[in-house]
């Protein structure tokens, strides 16, 4: 039996619509679901470390990684879950500065990153030395005028991360996430074609790097 | 008859815009990463052939149309069986 240590990077920029309407809610939901008594996992223990607000910063993340190998001997972060903005070269944190980019690549071996953000899959994630990387290779779209759709999108965006925390393979997690967006398309497209188009876009830009049969640990 | 992808996108967005309460027309409706759009701004982005978000929306609605047609064909096939 193994333990899983998850770093949740929750970007929190004031007056940022993506953060305030979507990504903070999604990160909080993911963390809440992990703590639900009905949540079942093959991992013995799940430890969560939240890097939110001013902690969503490259220096803090670097220090945390370094504390795995120095005398502090902190647990190895197996799984990094990020909700916030991203670009082709990084996932972003405080002030939209890179929280993790290629300058940290030497510390990413053996880790899995999953991010709900724009564009970071290519080239950053796909070329990274992570064990696995789940992310998007284009813009991530949100529709704010349809509250039930927004609520469902928030839930859908946690599916792969929950599967990985349950101990499922990358492929199972990817397929479940893909299906969740597909279900959104089926549910909303008849009455709201923009919601349907957005669900489809987020589905189509989802990408996976790594051995599909691997698990986080 | 829809002439092209731009026209299809514009028509779909027009239907969507007409379904919104008037009070929502000046509020943020769509968030594309760091970019936000009110419904009116979204229509303008689609009209502007140089706007990358407008181009992306046209592509998104084209994919949407293809997917809808695919699903319709599948259900017609299933009905015939």
Interface residues (C-beta under 8 A of the other chain):
Chain A: X16 X17 X18 X21 X22 X85 X96 X117 X118 X119 X138 X139 X140 X141 X142 X143 X144 X145 X185 X186 X189 X192 X193 X194 X196 X197 X198 X200 X201 X204
Chain B: X12 X13 X15 X16 X19 X20 X24 X27 X28 X29 X30 X31 X32 X33 X34 X36 X39 X53 X56 X57 X60 X61 X63 X64 X67 X68 X71
